[in-house]
Every structure is written in structure tokens, then in C-alpha cells.
Amino acid sequence: MKHRFVVWGGNISRVGSLGLMVGGIFLMVAVSSAMAQSPGPGGSGPSGRPGGPGAPPPPPTAGMNLAVTEGSASYRVTEQFVGIDFPNDAIGSSSTVAGTIGIAKDGTIVPGSKMTIDLRDLRSDQDNRDNFIKKNTFETDKYPTAEFVPTKITGLPLMIPMQGQSGFTLTGSMTIHGVTKEIAFQGIATLGRDNTVAGRAKTNFTFDTFGLTVPKIGRLMSVDNKIDLNLVFKFKRS
């Protein structure tokens, strides 16, 4: 639509004044809308409040406390059956993992930190194997859990970021079958802005390390004298 302005003696007529006023109102509305949608200082979101999309992450902290919210522990053992030319990996897991880990401001482990795995919940793809391992290998009637007490962690920076990834080594005392030995887990952790720390860690040891009986069931001919232990974890950070 074309606007018509009528001029008499250098003055804009009433029609022209009305057009200018309406145009000015539309211009003010457009500018206000654009300002409301523009990010504010410091990367704030559409509302202008800090913490919106693009906002910087919270600063790192010296030390943190971790409580298990989800987790699983699994073992892997190579076995050889009679009449089969190739080995098989036996894998069993327990999803009953609990515990807390505290890291002090100086990077040391807080006394009282501990993680527990319920061995009575171990499951694999064979019930016979599970029954033998729980009854004869781990003797879960006497020793129902495996306990890990961390004593040292390396790899994490002293000022722990609120997001990102980091490799780590967690060393401590593992108690299985009534025997306590020092072992070290190698792992990687993903730190989330929602105050979670998730990842996985692994270690290995022999049956002899904890005085465990090597499984002997059915057509099982031999079992490799090494157990791979893997942890998958999710912690709540505070």
C-alpha cells in the first residue's frame, strides 16, 4: 500500500501525521521484540537471565562427593569346552552396586569411601555356571559382597571441572571371598553440568589372588586363570 502525504504551505496534513504515528508505533514494537530475543550480556538466554543456552559452565571445584545412583559390575573369563575348537568368554554381571566416594580439596580420598557389589545377583547366560560360581567360587553364603575401599586417585585435576572428560586411576583395597588385596582400576569419567559423573573402569586379577576356586562344570575343560572386572557407574556429584 502506498501512503499519500498532502502538503500545504510546508505542513504535513492530518492524513500524513496519522501515517507517521502508526509507522512509529510499529517501529517501537519491532525494536522491543528484537531486544527481548537478543542474548543479554555474559551469554544469558532469551529471557536475559544467566544460565540460558550459551551460558558459561559453573566454575571448577576443589574436591567433590560422589554417591552411586546407577551401576553394574561384570566379570569376563575365557573358558574352553570339550569338543569345541575355539574358546568362549563367560560374562556375568550384577546391577547391585552401591557406595560413596569422597575426594578432598587436596585431591586425597576421604576416609570412609567405599563401593559394594552384591555377588548374589551375578547373572550370566547359563544358570549352571551361575549356581557353581556363587556356591563354590565366591561362596556367597559366607561372602555375599565384594567391597572396594579406594585410597588414591590420579588423573583428575585438582580443580575438578563441572563438565568434560577425564581419565583416571583409582587404587584401593578390594575384598573378595574374605581376602583383601590392593588393585587399581583404570577408567574414564564424563562430568555433566547436571551434577553427574558417569563412566566405566576396569581391572583384572587371577583366581589365585583372592583364593577363588576355578569353575569345573559339565563339559568345561579349562578356564583361563584371569578375571577381567568391569565397572559401569553413574554418580551424583555434590
C-alpha positions in Angstrom: 0.0 0.0 0.0 1.3 3.5 -0.9 1.0 6.2 1.7 -0.2 9.6 0.4 1.0 12.8 2.2 -0.6 16.1 1.2 1.4 19.2 1.9 0.0 22.8 2.2 2.5 25.5 2.9 5.2 23.1 4.1 2.9 21.4 6.7 2.0 17.7 6.6 -1.7 17.1 6.5 -3.7 15.2 9.1 -3.6 12.1 6.9 0.2 12.3 6.7 0.5 12.8 10.5 -1.6 9.7 11.2 0.6 7.6 8.9 3.7 8.7 10.7 2.3 7.9 14.1 1.2 4.4 13.1 4.6 3.7 11.5 6.3 4.9 14.6 4.3 2.5 16.8 5.2 -0.5 14.6 8.9 0.5 14.7 8.9 0.7 18.5 7.2 -2.8 18.7 9.7 -4.3 16.3 12.7 -2.9 18.3 11.3 -4.1 21.6 10.8 -7.6 20.3 14.3 -7.8 18.9 15.8 -6.6 22.2 13.8 -9.2 24.1 15.1 -12.0 21.9 18.7 -11.0 21.8 21.1 -12.7 24.3 22.0 -10.5 27.2 25.5 -9.8 28.5 27.5 -12.8 29.6 25.8 -15.3 27.3 22.4 -15.3 29.0 19.4 -16.8 27.3 16.4 -15.2 25.6 15.0 -14.1 28.9 18.2 -12.2 29.7 18.7 -14.4 32.8 22.1 -16.1 33.3 22.2 -19.9 32.8 20.4 -20.0 29.4 21.7 -21.5 26.3 25.3 -20.5 25.7 25.9 -19.5 29.3 29.4 -20.4 30.6 29.6 -23.6 32.8 29.9 -23.3 36.6 33.5 -22.9 37.8 35.5 -26.0 38.8 35.6 -27.1 42.4 38.4 -28.4 44.6 37.1 -31.8 45.7 33.7 -33.4 45.4 31.5 -36.1 46.9 30.1 -38.9 44.8 27.1 -41.1 45.5 26.2 -44.1 43.3 22.8 -43.7 41.6 23.3 -46.4 38.9 25.9 -49.1 38.4 26.9 -52.5 37.3 29.9 -54.8 37.7 30.7 -57.6 35.3 33.3 -60.3 35.1 34.8 -61.8 31.9 36.6 -65.2 32.0 37.8 -67.2 29.0 36.8 -70.8 29.1 37.3 -73.9 26.9 34.7 -76.6 26.4 35.3 -80.2 25.4 34.7 -80.8 21.7 34.8 -77.1 20.7 37.8 -75.8 18.9 37.6 -72.2 20.0 37.4 -70.6 23.4 34.4 -68.8 24.8 34.1 -65.7 27.0 31.9 -66.2 30.0 30.4 -63.0 31.1 28.3 -62.4 34.3 27.1 -59.2 35.8 25.5 -57.7 38.9 23.5 -54.5 38.8 23.5 -54.1 42.6 26.3 -51.6 43.1 26.2 -49.1 45.9 28.5 -46.7 47.8 30.1 -43.3 48.0 33.5 -41.8 47.2 34.7 -38.5 48.6 37.6 -36.5 47.1 39.0 -33.9 49.5 40.1 -30.4 48.4 43.8 -31.6 48.3 42.9 -34.5 45.9 43.1 -37.2 48.5 40.4 -39.8 49.1 38.1 -39.1 52.1 38.2 -41.8 54.7 35.1 -43.9 54.8 34.7 -44.0 51.0 33.6 -47.5 49.8 31.8 -49.3 46.9 30.0 -52.6 47.4 29.0 -55.2 44.7 26.4 -57.8 45.6 27.7 -61.1 44.2 24.5 -62.9 44.9 23.0 -61.0 42.0 25.6 -62.2 39.4 23.9 -63.5 36.3 25.3 -64.9 33.0 23.8 -66.8 30.1 24.0 -70.2 31.9 22.2 -71.0 35.2 24.5 -73.9 35.9 27.6 -71.6 35.7 25.9 -69.0 37.9 25.0 -71.6 40.6 28.5 -73.0 40.6 30.3 -69.7 40.8 28.0 -68.3 43.6 28.1 -71.6 45.6 31.7 -72.8 45.0 33.8 -69.9 43.6 32.6 -66.9 45.6 30.8 -68.8 48.3 28.2 -66.1 48.5 26.5 -67.7 51.5 29.6 -66.7 53.6 30.9 -63.8 51.5 27.9 -62.1 49.8 29.6 -59.0 48.6 32.8 -57.7 47.1 34.0 -54.4 48.7 36.3 -51.8 47.3 37.8 -49.2 49.5 39.6 -46.5 47.4 42.8 -45.0 48.9 44.2 -43.0 46.0 43.1 -41.3 42.7 45.3 -39.9 40.0 44.5 -38.3 36.6 41.9 -35.8 37.8 42.9 -32.2 38.0 43.0 -30.7 41.5 40.3 -28.2 40.4 37.7 -30.6 39.0 35.6 -29.1 36.1 31.9 -29.3 36.0 31.8 -30.7 32.5 34.1 -32.7 30.2 36.0 -36.0 30.3 39.0 -37.2 32.2 40.9 -40.4 32.5 41.8 -41.6 36.0 43.4 -44.4 38.0 41.6 -45.4 41.2 43.7 -47.5 43.6 42.4 -49.2 46.7 41.8 -52.4 48.7 39.4 -55.0 47.2 38.0 -57.6 49.4 36.6 -60.8 47.8 36.0 -64.2 49.4 37.3 -62.8 52.7 40.7 -61.9 51.1 41.9 -58.3 50.8 44.3 -57.2 48.1 45.3 -53.9 46.5 44.2 -53.4 43.0 43.9 -50.4 40.6 41.0 -49.5 38.3 41.8 -47.7 35.0 38.8 -45.7 33.8 37.3 -42.7 32.1 34.7 -40.3 33.6 32.3 -37.9 31.9 31.4 -34.9 34.1 28.0 -33.4 33.3 26.6 -30.0 34.0 23.6 -31.7 35.8 26.0 -32.7 38.6 26.5 -36.3 37.4 29.7 -38.2 36.8 29.3 -41.3 34.6 31.8 -43.7 33.0 33.5 -47.0 33.3 36.6 -48.6 34.8 38.3 -51.9 34.6 40.9 -54.1 36.3 42.0 -57.7 36.3 43.3 -60.3 38.7 43.7 -64.1 38.9 41.6 -66.6 40.7 44.6 -67.2 43.0 44.6 -63.5 44.0 41.6 -64.0 46.2 41.8 -67.7 46.8 38.9 -68.5 44.4 38.0 -72.0 43.1 38.2 -72.3 39.3 34.8 -73.3 37.9 34.6 -77.0 36.8 31.1 -77.8 35.4 29.7 -80.1 32.7 31.8 -80.2 29.5 34.0 -77.3 30.7 37.6 -78.4 30.0 39.6 -75.4 31.2 39.3 -71.8 32.4 41.9 -69.1 31.9 43.4 -68.0 35.2 42.5 -64.4 34.7 39.3 -62.5 35.6 38.5 -59.1 33.9 36.4 -56.9 36.2 34.5 -54.0 34.6 32.5 -51.3 36.4 29.9 -49.1 34.8 28.9 -46.2 37.0 26.8 -43.1 37.4 27.4 -40.9 40.4 25.5 -37.9 41.8 28.0 -35.1 42.5 27.8 -32.7 45.4 
